[in-house]
Amino acid sequence: MAEQISYRHTRAGDLCAIGEIFVAAFPESVRHYVGHAIPPDALADVFAICLDAEVEACFVAEVDGRVAGYIFAPAHFSRLPGTA
């Protein structure tokens, strides 16, 4: 039986799980930009900025009630601090 995937808007409580996914998916990028591996929860603040900038553009995918993926698809990058 295939796993059931559900989608919903991101909540603040999802940010550490999103950080875990990002670190697992892009370890070389993290090391390149930061110089070393970082704990996934260190990225929660970065994703909180995205969530605060355009909450309607942040989604998570859940499998069995666990965050298994995410997407940030802003309509306007200018809403992010420092990009205006």
PDB file with one MODEL, atoms N, CA, C and O in Angstrom:
MODEL        1
ATOM      1  N   MET A   1       0.839  -1.189   0.000  1.00  0.00           N
ATOM      2  CA  MET A   1       0.000   0.000   0.000  1.00  0.00           C
ATOM      3  C   MET A   1       0.884   1.253   0.000  1.00  0.00           C
ATOM      4  O   MET A   1       1.838   1.340   0.773  1.00  0.00           O
ATOM      5  N   ALA A   2       0.574   2.197  -0.845  1.00  0.00           N
ATOM      6  CA  ALA A   2       1.338   3.441  -0.961  1.00  0.00           C
ATOM      7  C   ALA A   2       1.111   4.314   0.269  1.00  0.00           C
ATOM      8  O   ALA A   2       0.028   4.325   0.854  1.00  0.00           O
ATOM      9  N   GLU A   3       2.163   5.047   0.647  1.00  0.00           N
ATOM     10  CA  GLU A   3       2.034   5.982   1.750  1.00  0.00           C
ATOM     11  C   GLU A   3       1.112   7.120   1.350  1.00  0.00           C
ATOM     12  O   GLU A   3       1.112   7.562   0.202  1.00  0.00           O
ATOM     13  N   GLN A   4       0.339   7.581   2.293  1.00  0.00           N
ATOM     14  CA  GLN A   4      -0.571   8.694   2.056  1.00  0.00           C
ATOM     15  C   GLN A   4       0.153  10.001   2.361  1.00  0.00           C
ATOM     16  O   GLN A   4       0.644  10.194   3.474  1.00  0.00           O
ATOM     17  N   ILE A   5       0.222  10.884   1.395  1.00  0.00           N
ATOM     18  CA  ILE A   5       0.861  12.185   1.564  1.00  0.00           C
ATOM     19  C   ILE A   5      -0.226  13.243   1.656  1.00  0.00           C
ATOM     20  O   ILE A   5      -1.152  13.273   0.846  1.00  0.00           O
ATOM     21  N   SER A   6      -0.102  14.104   2.650  1.00  0.00           N
ATOM     22  CA  SER A   6      -1.026  15.233   2.760  1.00  0.00           C
ATOM     23  C   SER A   6      -0.208  16.518   2.748  1.00  0.00           C
ATOM     24  O   SER A   6       0.974  16.519   3.090  1.00  0.00           O
ATOM     25  N   TYR A   7      -0.848  17.600   2.354  1.00  0.00           N
ATOM     26  CA  TYR A   7      -0.183  18.895   2.226  1.00  0.00           C
ATOM     27  C   TYR A   7      -0.944  19.923   3.035  1.00  0.00           C
ATOM     28  O   TYR A   7      -2.172  19.884   3.119  1.00  0.00           O
ATOM     29  N   ARG A   8      -0.207  20.839   3.625  1.00  0.00           N
ATOM     30  CA  ARG A   8      -0.843  21.913   4.399  1.00  0.00           C
ATOM     31  C   ARG A   8       0.125  23.088   4.495  1.00  0.00           C
ATOM     32  O   ARG A   8       1.303  22.970   4.159  1.00  0.00           O
ATOM     33  N   HIS A   9      -0.394  24.224   4.962  1.00  0.00           N
ATOM     34  CA  HIS A   9       0.460  25.385   5.192  1.00  0.00           C
ATOM     35  C   HIS A   9       1.414  25.095   6.351  1.00  0.00           C
ATOM     36  O   HIS A   9       1.076  24.379   7.294  1.00  0.00           O
ATOM     37  N   THR A  10       2.598  25.661   6.256  1.00  0.00           N
ATOM     38  CA  THR A  10       3.615  25.507   7.286  1.00  0.00           C
ATOM     39  C   THR A  10       3.208  26.241   8.558  1.00  0.00           C
ATOM     40  O   THR A  10       2.620  27.322   8.518  1.00  0.00           O
ATOM     41  N   ARG A  11       3.538  25.622   9.683  1.00  0.00           N
ATOM     42  CA  ARG A  11       3.344  26.250  10.995  1.00  0.00           C
ATOM     43  C   ARG A  11       4.722  26.419  11.644  1.00  0.00           C
ATOM     44  O   ARG A  11       5.681  25.751  11.257  1.00  0.00           O
ATOM     45  N   ALA A  12       4.811  27.295  12.609  1.00  0.00           N
ATOM     46  CA  ALA A  12       6.092  27.547  13.288  1.00  0.00           C
ATOM     47  C   ALA A  12       6.687  26.256  13.858  1.00  0.00           C
ATOM     48  O   ALA A  12       7.908  26.096  13.870  1.00  0.00           O
ATOM     49  N   GLY A  13       5.860  25.353  14.321  1.00  0.00           N
ATOM     50  CA  GLY A  13       6.335  24.094  14.878  1.00  0.00           C
ATOM     51  C   GLY A  13       6.977  23.167  13.860  1.00  0.00           C
ATOM     52  O   GLY A  13       7.566  22.155  14.240  1.00  0.00           O
ATOM     53  N   ASP A  14       6.876  23.485  12.585  1.00  0.00           N
ATOM     54  CA  ASP A  14       7.456  22.661  11.516  1.00  0.00           C
ATOM     55  C   ASP A  14       8.893  23.060  11.173  1.00  0.00           C
ATOM     56  O   ASP A  14       9.573  22.329  10.453  1.00  0.00           O
ATOM     57  N   LEU A  15       9.357  24.182  11.664  1.00  0.00           N
ATOM     58  CA  LEU A  15      10.608  24.771  11.178  1.00  0.00           C
ATOM     59  C   LEU A  15      11.837  23.919  11.466  1.00  0.00           C
ATOM     60  O   LEU A  15      12.742  23.860  10.634  1.00  0.00           O
ATOM     61  N   CYS A  16      11.898  23.265  12.608  1.00  0.00           N
ATOM     62  CA  CYS A  16      13.050  22.395  12.896  1.00  0.00           C
ATOM     63  C   CYS A  16      13.067  21.194  11.951  1.00  0.00           C
ATOM     64  O   CYS A  16      14.131  20.784  11.488  1.00  0.00           O
ATOM     65  N   ALA A  17      11.895  20.631  11.664  1.00  0.00           N
ATOM     66  CA  ALA A  17      11.820  19.505  10.725  1.00  0.00           C
ATOM     67  C   ALA A  17      12.249  19.949   9.328  1.00  0.00           C
ATOM     68  O   ALA A  17      12.924  19.201   8.621  1.00  0.00           O
ATOM     69  N   ILE A  18      11.867  21.142   8.933  1.00  0.00           N
ATOM     70  CA  ILE A  18      12.288  21.677   7.639  1.00  0.00           C
ATOM     71  C   ILE A  18      13.807  21.838   7.614  1.00  0.00           C
ATOM     72  O   ILE A  18      14.449  21.523   6.613  1.00  0.00           O
ATOM     73  N   GLY A  19      14.379  22.327   8.710  1.00  0.00           N
ATOM     74  CA  GLY A  19      15.835  22.444   8.808  1.00  0.00           C
ATOM     75  C   GLY A  19      16.520  21.093   8.667  1.00  0.00           C
ATOM     76  O   GLY A  19      17.563  20.993   8.021  1.00  0.00           O
ATOM     77  N   GLU A  20      15.950  20.058   9.261  1.00  0.00           N
ATOM     78  CA  GLU A  20      16.512  18.706   9.144  1.00  0.00           C
ATOM     79  C   GLU A  20      16.504  18.237   7.690  1.00  0.00           C
ATOM     80  O   GLU A  20      17.480  17.659   7.212  1.00  0.00           O
ATOM     81  N   ILE A  21      15.420  18.485   7.007  1.00  0.00           N
ATOM     82  CA  ILE A  21      15.316  18.097   5.596  1.00  0.00           C
ATOM     83  C   ILE A  21      16.341  18.858   4.764  1.00  0.00           C
ATOM     84  O   ILE A  21      17.011  18.271   3.913  1.00  0.00           O
ATOM     85  N   PHE A  22      16.466  20.152   5.005  1.00  0.00           N
ATOM     86  CA  PHE A  22      17.412  20.971   4.241  1.00  0.00           C
ATOM     87  C   PHE A  22      18.846  20.488   4.446  1.00  0.00           C
ATOM     88  O   PHE A  22      19.585  20.319   3.477  1.00  0.00           O
ATOM     89  N   VAL A  23      19.243  20.265   5.692  1.00  0.00           N
ATOM     90  CA  VAL A  23      20.610  19.818   5.986  1.00  0.00           C
ATOM     91  C   VAL A  23      20.889  18.456   5.363  1.00  0.00           C
ATOM     92  O   VAL A  23      21.985  18.211   4.859  1.00  0.00           O
ATOM     93  N   ALA A  24      19.896  17.572   5.398  1.00  0.00           N
ATOM     94  CA  ALA A  24      20.069  16.244   4.797  1.00  0.00           C
ATOM     95  C   ALA A  24      20.168  16.329   3.273  1.00  0.00           C
ATOM     96  O   ALA A  24      20.916  15.574   2.652  1.00  0.00           O
ATOM     97  N   ALA A  25      19.417  17.244   2.680  1.00  0.00           N
ATOM     98  CA  ALA A  25      19.381  17.355   1.221  1.00  0.00           C
ATOM     99  C   ALA A  25      20.574  18.127   0.652  1.00  0.00           C
ATOM    100  O   ALA A  25      21.018  17.848  -0.461  1.00  0.00           O
ATOM    101  N   PHE A  26      21.089  19.088   1.403  1.00  0.00           N
ATOM    102  CA  PHE A  26      22.125  19.978   0.874  1.00  0.00           C
ATOM    103  C   PHE A  26      23.343  20.108   1.793  1.00  0.00           C
ATOM    104  O   PHE A  26      23.762  21.228   2.084  1.00  0.00           O
ATOM    105  N   PRO A  27      23.921  18.996   2.257  1.00  0.00           N
ATOM    106  CA  PRO A  27      25.047  19.116   3.195  1.00  0.00           C
ATOM    107  C   PRO A  27      26.252  19.835   2.599  1.00  0.00           C
ATOM    108  O   PRO A  27      26.936  20.575   3.306  1.00  0.00           O
ATOM    109  N   GLU A  28      26.523  19.631   1.316  1.00  0.00           N
ATOM    110  CA  GLU A  28      27.670  20.292   0.691  1.00  0.00           C
ATOM    111  C   GLU A  28      27.457  21.804   0.614  1.00  0.00           C
ATOM    112  O   GLU A  28      28.396  22.570   0.826  1.00  0.00           O
ATOM    113  N   SER A  29      26.248  22.233   0.317  1.00  0.00           N
ATOM    114  CA  SER A  29      25.952  23.666   0.256  1.00  0.00           C
ATOM    115  C   SER A  29      26.115  24.311   1.629  1.00  0.00           C
ATOM    116  O   SER A  29      26.658  25.409   1.748  1.00  0.00           O
ATOM    117  N   VAL A  30      25.640  23.619   2.663  1.00  0.00           N
ATOM    118  CA  VAL A  30      25.782  24.155   4.020  1.00  0.00           C
ATOM    119  C   VAL A  30      27.265  24.318   4.352  1.00  0.00           C
ATOM    120  O   VAL A  30      27.683  25.367   4.841  1.00  0.00           O
ATOM    121  N   ARG A  31      28.054  23.283   4.088  1.00  0.00           N
ATOM    122  CA  ARG A  31      29.494  23.362   4.376  1.00  0.00           C
ATOM    123  C   ARG A  31      30.167  24.457   3.544  1.00  0.00           C
ATOM    124  O   ARG A  31      31.061  25.148   4.033  1.00  0.00           O
ATOM    125  N   HIS A  32      29.745  24.613   2.301  1.00  0.00           N
ATOM    126  CA  HIS A  32      30.334  25.637   1.427  1.00  0.00           C
ATOM    127  C   HIS A  32      30.078  27.041   1.969  1.00  0.00           C
ATOM    128  O   HIS A  32      30.998  27.856   2.042  1.00  0.00           O
ATOM    129  N   TYR A  33      28.833  27.325   2.350  1.00  0.00           N
ATOM    130  CA  TYR A  33      28.484  28.676   2.766  1.00  0.00           C
ATOM    131  C   TYR A  33      28.810  28.964   4.224  1.00  0.00           C
ATOM    132  O   TYR A  33      29.077  30.112   4.581  1.00  0.00           O
ATOM    133  N   VAL A  34      28.791  27.938   5.073  1.00  0.00           N
ATOM    134  CA  VAL A  34      29.020  28.144   6.495  1.00  0.00           C
ATOM    135  C   VAL A  34      30.424  27.717   6.899  1.00  0.00           C
ATOM    136  O   VAL A  34      30.969  28.228   7.878  1.00  0.00           O
ATOM    137  N   GLY A  35      31.012  26.790   6.159  1.00  0.00           N
ATOM    138  CA  GLY A  35      32.354  26.322   6.458  1.00  0.00           C
ATOM    139  C   GLY A  35      32.405  25.041   7.253  1.00  0.00           C
ATOM    140  O   GLY A  35      33.475  24.462   7.440  1.00  0.00           O
ATOM    141  N   HIS A  36      31.246  24.590   7.728  1.00  0.00           N
ATOM    142  CA  HIS A  36      31.167  23.356   8.512  1.00  0.00           C
ATOM    143  C   HIS A  36      29.709  22.915   8.578  1.00  0.00           C
ATOM    144  O   HIS A  36      28.803  23.665   8.215  1.00  0.00           O
ATOM    145  N   ALA A  37      29.502  21.710   9.039  1.00  0.00           N
ATOM    146  CA  ALA A  37      28.127  21.229   9.229  1.00  0.00           C
ATOM    147  C   ALA A  37      27.490  22.020  10.372  1.00  0.00           C
ATOM    148  O   ALA A  37      28.181  22.452  11.295  1.00  0.00           O
ATOM    149  N   ILE A  38      26.192  22.204  10.308  1.00  0.00           N
ATOM    150  CA  ILE A  38      25.475  22.906  11.374  1.00  0.00           C
ATOM    151  C   ILE A  38      24.297  22.057  11.812  1.00  0.00           C
ATOM    152  O   ILE A  38      23.797  21.244  11.034  1.00  0.00           O
ATOM    153  N   PRO A  39      23.847  22.234  13.044  1.00  0.00           N
ATOM    154  CA  PRO A  39      22.677  21.488  13.485  1.00  0.00           C
ATOM    155  C   PRO A  39      21.428  21.970  12.743  1.00  0.00           C
ATOM    156  O   PRO A  39      21.281  23.164  12.484  1.00  0.00           O
ATOM    157  N   PRO A  40      20.546  21.057  12.407  1.00  0.00           N
ATOM    158  CA  PRO A  40      19.353  21.439  11.637  1.00  0.00           C
ATOM    159  C   PRO A  40      18.518  22.532  12.294  1.00  0.00           C
ATOM    160  O   PRO A  40      17.940  23.366  11.597  1.00  0.00           O
ATOM    161  N   ASP A  41      18.447  22.541  13.622  1.00  0.00           N
ATOM    162  CA  ASP A  41      17.605  23.552  14.256  1.00  0.00           C
ATOM    163  C   ASP A  41      18.180  24.960  14.115  1.00  0.00           C
ATOM    164  O   ASP A  41      17.479  25.943  14.358  1.00  0.00           O
ATOM    165  N   ALA A  42      19.449  25.061  13.725  1.00  0.00           N
ATOM    166  CA  ALA A  42      20.044  26.373  13.482  1.00  0.00           C
ATOM    167  C   ALA A  42      19.390  27.062  12.287  1.00  0.00           C
ATOM    168  O   ALA A  42      19.430  28.288  12.177  1.00  0.00           O
ATOM    169  N   LEU A  43      18.795  26.289  11.404  1.00  0.00           N
ATOM    170  CA  LEU A  43      18.133  26.867  10.229  1.00  0.00           C
ATOM    171  C   LEU A  43      16.694  27.296  10.507  1.00  0.00           C
ATOM    172  O   LEU A  43      16.060  27.917   9.654  1.00  0.00           O
ATOM    173  N   ALA A  44      16.180  26.975  11.678  1.00  0.00           N
ATOM    174  CA  ALA A  44      14.789  27.330  11.992  1.00  0.00           C
ATOM    175  C   ALA A  44      14.558  28.827  11.861  1.00  0.00           C
ATOM    176  O   ALA A  44      13.510  29.250  11.374  1.00  0.00           O
ATOM    177  N   ASP A  45      15.529  29.639  12.293  1.00  0.00           N
ATOM    178  CA  ASP A  45      15.373  31.098  12.181  1.00  0.00           C
ATOM    179  C   ASP A  45      15.328  31.551  10.728  1.00  0.00           C
ATOM    180  O   ASP A  45      14.583  32.469  10.386  1.00  0.00           O
ATOM    181  N   VAL A  46      16.115  30.920   9.879  1.00  0.00           N
ATOM    182  CA  VAL A  46      16.111  31.267   8.452  1.00  0.00           C
ATOM    183  C   VAL A  46      14.746  30.972   7.849  1.00  0.00           C
ATOM    184  O   VAL A  46      14.184  31.798   7.130  1.00  0.00           O
ATOM    185  N   PHE A  47      14.219  29.798   8.144  1.00  0.00           N
ATOM    186  CA  PHE A  47      12.910  29.447   7.595  1.00  0.00           C
ATOM    187  C   PHE A  47      11.788  30.249   8.258  1.00  0.00           C
ATOM    188  O   PHE A  47      10.739  30.458   7.649  1.00  0.00           O
ATOM    189  N   ALA A  48      11.996  30.697   9.495  1.00  0.00           N
ATOM    190  CA  ALA A  48      11.005  31.555  10.149  1.00  0.00           C
ATOM    191  C   ALA A  48      10.874  32.882   9.408  1.00  0.00           C
ATOM    192  O   ALA A  48       9.780  33.439   9.315  1.00  0.00           O
ATOM    193  N   ILE A  49      11.995  33.389   8.879  1.00  0.00           N
ATOM    194  CA  ILE A  49      11.957  34.627   8.087  1.00  0.00           C
ATOM    195  C   ILE A  49      11.098  34.416   6.846  1.00  0.00           C
ATOM    196  O   ILE A  49      10.290  35.275   6.492  1.00  0.00           O
ATOM    197  N   CYS A  50      11.270  33.289   6.194  1.00  0.00           N
ATOM    198  CA  CYS A  50      10.457  32.976   5.006  1.00  0.00           C
ATOM    199  C   CYS A  50       8.987  32.872   5.368  1.00  0.00           C
ATOM    200  O   CYS A  50       8.126  33.407   4.670  1.00  0.00           O
ATOM    201  N   LEU A  51       8.704  32.178   6.467  1.00  0.00           N
ATOM    202  CA  LEU A  51       7.325  31.998   6.901  1.00  0.00           C
ATOM    203  C   LEU A  51       6.695  33.343   7.248  1.00  0.00           C
ATOM    204  O   LEU A  51       5.557  33.615   6.864  1.00  0.00           O
ATOM    205  N   ASP A  52       7.427  34.180   7.970  1.00  0.00           N
ATOM    206  CA  ASP A  52       6.901  35.502   8.341  1.00  0.00           C
ATOM    207  C   ASP A  52       6.694  36.403   7.132  1.00  0.00           C
ATOM    208  O   ASP A  52       5.759  37.203   7.100  1.00  0.00           O
ATOM    209  N   ALA A  53       7.570  36.272   6.136  1.00  0.00           N
ATOM    210  CA  ALA A  53       7.495  37.137   4.958  1.00  0.00           C
ATOM    211  C   ALA A  53       6.260  36.846   4.109  1.00  0.00           C
ATOM    212  O   ALA A  53       5.637  37.765   3.578  1.00  0.00           O
ATOM    213  N   GLU A  54       5.914  35.585   3.983  1.00  0.00           N
ATOM    214  CA  GLU A  54       4.779  35.230   3.120  1.00  0.00           C
ATOM    215  C   GLU A  54       4.235  33.860   3.540  1.00  0.00           C
ATOM    216  O   GLU A  54       4.497  32.843   2.898  1.00  0.00           O
ATOM    217  N   VAL A  55       3.482  33.868   4.622  1.00  0.00           N
ATOM    218  CA  VAL A  55       2.992  32.614   5.206  1.00  0.00           C
ATOM    219  C   VAL A  55       2.201  31.774   4.200  1.00  0.00           C
ATOM    220  O   VAL A  55       2.239  30.545   4.251  1.00  0.00           O
ATOM    221  N   GLU A  56       1.495  32.427   3.301  1.00  0.00           N
ATOM    222  CA  GLU A  56       0.681  31.698   2.332  1.00  0.00           C
ATOM    223  C   GLU A  56       1.525  30.983   1.275  1.00  0.00           C
ATOM    224  O   GLU A  56       0.988  30.213   0.479  1.00  0.00           O
ATOM    225  N   ALA A  57       2.827  31.225   1.257  1.00  0.00           N
ATOM    226  CA  ALA A  57       3.712  30.610   0.266  1.00  0.00           C
ATOM    227  C   ALA A  57       4.508  29.431   0.825  1.00  0.00           C
ATOM    228  O   ALA A  57       5.333  28.854   0.117  1.00  0.00           O
ATOM    229  N   CYS A  58       4.270  29.070   2.084  1.00  0.00           N
ATOM    230  CA  CYS A  58       5.033  27.998   2.732  1.00  0.00           C
ATOM    231  C   CYS A  58       4.136  26.795   2.985  1.00  0.00           C
ATOM    232  O   CYS A  58       3.093  26.902   3.629  1.00  0.00           O
ATOM    233  N   PHE A  59       4.562  25.648   2.465  1.00  0.00           N
ATOM    234  CA  PHE A  59       3.793  24.416   2.603  1.00  0.00           C
ATOM    235  C   PHE A  59       4.686  23.280   3.080  1.00  0.00           C
ATOM    236  O   PHE A  59       5.893  23.282   2.836  1.00  0.00           O
ATOM    237  N   VAL A  60       4.091  22.320   3.757  1.00  0.00           N
ATOM    238  CA  VAL A  60       4.786  21.080   4.088  1.00  0.00           C
ATOM    239  C   VAL A  60       3.988  19.906   3.551  1.00  0.00           C
ATOM    240  O   VAL A  60       2.770  19.974   3.384  1.00  0.00           O
ATOM    241  N   ALA A  61       4.712  18.830   3.286  1.00  0.00           N
ATOM    242  CA  ALA A  61       4.093  17.546   2.950  1.00  0.00           C
ATOM    243  C   ALA A  61       4.268  16.666   4.174  1.00  0.00           C
ATOM    244  O   ALA A  61       5.345  16.631   4.768  1.00  0.00           O
ATOM    245  N   GLU A  62       3.224  15.964   4.550  1.00  0.00           N
ATOM    246  CA  GLU A  62       3.279  15.062   5.694  1.00  0.00           C
ATOM    247  C   GLU A  62       3.019  13.628   5.258  1.00  0.00           C
ATOM    248  O   GLU A  62       2.192  13.364   4.386  1.00  0.00           O
ATOM    249  N   VAL A  63       3.740  12.717   5.882  1.00  0.00           N
ATOM    250  CA  VAL A  63       3.501  11.290   5.728  1.00  0.00           C
ATOM    251  C   VAL A  63       3.360  10.741   7.136  1.00  0.00           C
ATOM    252  O   VAL A  63       4.261  10.896   7.961  1.00  0.00           O
ATOM    253  N   ASP A  64       2.244  10.107   7.410  1.00  0.00           N
ATOM    254  CA  ASP A  64       1.974   9.566   8.745  1.00  0.00           C
ATOM    255  C   ASP A  64       2.142  10.621   9.835  1.00  0.00           C
ATOM    256  O   ASP A  64       2.676  10.324  10.903  1.00  0.00           O
ATOM    257  N   GLY A  65       1.690  11.856   9.576  1.00  0.00           N
ATOM    258  CA  GLY A  65       1.740  12.928  10.548  1.00  0.00           C
ATOM    259  C   GLY A  65       3.115  13.537  10.765  1.00  0.00           C
ATOM    260  O   GLY A  65       3.290  14.343  11.679  1.00  0.00           O
ATOM    261  N   ARG A  66       4.093  13.171   9.947  1.00  0.00           N
ATOM    262  CA  ARG A  66       5.470  13.657  10.078  1.00  0.00           C
ATOM    263  C   ARG A  66       5.818  14.491   8.857  1.00  0.00           C
ATOM    264  O   ARG A  66       5.493  14.113   7.732  1.00  0.00           O
ATOM    265  N   VAL A  67       6.479  15.630   9.072  1.00  0.00           N
ATOM    266  CA  VAL A  67       6.898  16.481   7.961  1.00  0.00           C
ATOM    267  C   VAL A  67       7.936  15.723   7.134  1.00  0.00           C
ATOM    268  O   VAL A  67       8.985  15.328   7.642  1.00  0.00           O
ATOM    269  N   ALA A  68       7.627  15.529   5.858  1.00  0.00           N
ATOM    270  CA  ALA A  68       8.500  14.757   4.967  1.00  0.00           C
ATOM    271  C   ALA A  68       9.037  15.594   3.815  1.00  0.00           C
ATOM    272  O   ALA A  68       9.879  15.122   3.051  1.00  0.00           O
ATOM    273  N   GLY A  69       8.564  16.822   3.679  1.00  0.00           N
ATOM    274  CA  GLY A  69       9.016  17.699   2.611  1.00  0.00           C
ATOM    275  C   GLY A  69       8.453  19.088   2.828  1.00  0.00           C
ATOM    276  O   GLY A  69       7.569  19.293   3.659  1.00  0.00           O
ATOM    277  N   TYR A  70       8.975  20.036   2.071  1.00  0.00           N
ATOM    278  CA  TYR A  70       8.492  21.414   2.190  1.00  0.00           C
ATOM    279  C   TYR A  70       8.708  22.133   0.864  1.00  0.00           C
ATOM    280  O   TYR A  70       9.474  21.693   0.007  1.00  0.00           O
ATOM    281  N   ILE A  71       8.007  23.254   0.727  1.00  0.00           N
ATOM    282  CA  ILE A  71       8.233  24.146  -0.400  1.00  0.00           C
ATOM    283  C   ILE A  71       7.966  25.566   0.070  1.00  0.00           C
ATOM    284  O   ILE A  71       7.042  25.829   0.840  1.00  0.00           O
ATOM    285  N   PHE A  72       8.799  26.464  -0.414  1.00  0.00           N
ATOM    286  CA  PHE A  72       8.590  27.890  -0.211  1.00  0.00           C
ATOM    287  C   PHE A  72       8.498  28.488  -1.595  1.00  0.00           C
ATOM    288  O   PHE A  72       9.483  28.506  -2.333  1.00  0.00           O
ATOM    289  N   ALA A  73       7.334  28.975  -1.952  1.00  0.00           N
ATOM    290  CA  ALA A  73       7.098  29.497  -3.299  1.00  0.00           C
ATOM    291  C   ALA A  73       6.506  30.900  -3.204  1.00  0.00           C
ATOM    292  O   ALA A  73       5.305  31.087  -3.397  1.00  0.00           O
ATOM    293  N   PRO A  74       7.352  31.887  -2.906  1.00  0.00           N
ATOM    294  CA  PRO A  74       6.835  33.243  -2.733  1.00  0.00           C
ATOM    295  C   PRO A  74       6.370  33.854  -4.045  1.00  0.00           C
ATOM    296  O   PRO A  74       6.941  33.613  -5.108  1.00  0.00           O
ATOM    297  N   ALA A  75       5.326  34.643  -3.936  1.00  0.00           N
ATOM    298  CA  ALA A  75       4.839  35.377  -5.104  1.00  0.00           C
ATOM    299  C   ALA A  75       5.751  36.569  -5.387  1.00  0.00           C
ATOM    300  O   ALA A  75       5.906  36.989  -6.534  1.00  0.00           O
ATOM    301  N   HIS A  76       6.352  37.105  -4.327  1.00  0.00           N
ATOM    302  CA  HIS A  76       7.198  38.290  -4.452  1.00  0.00           C
ATOM    303  C   HIS A  76       8.391  38.155  -3.523  1.00  0.00           C
ATOM    304  O   HIS A  76       8.228  38.234  -2.305  1.00  0.00           O
ATOM    305  N   PHE A  77       9.585  37.955  -4.063  1.00  0.00           N
ATOM    306  CA  PHE A  77      10.775  37.857  -3.232  1.00  0.00           C
ATOM    307  C   PHE A  77      11.046  39.165  -2.494  1.00  0.00           C
ATOM    308  O   PHE A  77      11.788  39.169  -1.512  1.00  0.00           O
ATOM    309  N   SER A  78      10.473  40.252  -2.935  1.00  0.00           N
ATOM    310  CA  SER A  78      10.701  41.537  -2.294  1.00  0.00           C
ATOM    311  C   SER A  78      10.133  41.573  -0.872  1.00  0.00           C
ATOM    312  O   SER A  78      10.469  42.469  -0.097  1.00  0.00           O
ATOM    313  N   ARG A  79       9.287  40.621  -0.530  1.00  0.00           N
ATOM    314  CA  ARG A  79       8.762  40.567   0.846  1.00  0.00           C
ATOM    315  C   ARG A  79       9.798  40.034   1.832  1.00  0.00           C
ATOM    316  O   ARG A  79       9.645  40.201   3.042  1.00  0.00           O
ATOM    317  N   LEU A  80      10.847  39.397   1.326  1.00  0.00           N
ATOM    318  CA  LEU A  80      11.896  38.900   2.197  1.00  0.00           C
ATOM    319  C   LEU A  80      12.784  40.066   2.613  1.00  0.00           C
ATOM    320  O   LEU A  80      13.123  40.910   1.784  1.00  0.00           O
ATOM    321  N   PRO A  81      13.165  40.122   3.890  1.00  0.00           N
ATOM    322  CA  PRO A  81      14.044  41.212   4.332  1.00  0.00           C
ATOM    323  C   PRO A  81      15.343  41.244   3.529  1.00  0.00           C
ATOM    324  O   PRO A  81      15.935  40.201   3.252  1.00  0.00           O
ATOM    325  N   GLY A  82      15.772  42.426   3.166  1.00  0.00           N
ATOM    326  CA  GLY A  82      17.030  42.603   2.473  1.00  0.00           C
ATOM    327  C   GLY A  82      16.973  42.366   0.971  1.00  0.00           C
ATOM    328  O   GLY A  82      18.013  42.405   0.314  1.00  0.00           O
ATOM    329  N   THR A  83      15.780  42.119   0.398  1.00  0.00           N
ATOM    330  CA  THR A  83      15.692  41.859  -1.037  1.00  0.00           C
ATOM    331  C   THR A  83      14.930  42.952  -1.773  1.00  0.00           C
ATOM    332  O   THR A  83      14.729  42.855  -2.984  1.00  0.00           O
ATOM    333  N   ALA A  84      14.512  43.971  -1.074  1.00  0.00           N
ATOM    334  CA  ALA A  84      13.727  45.034  -1.727  1.00  0.00           C
ATOM    335  C   ALA A  84      14.568  45.884  -2.614  1.00  0.00           C
ATOM    336  O   ALA A  84      14.062  46.820  -3.233  1.00  0.00           O
TER     337      ALA A  84
ENDMDL
END
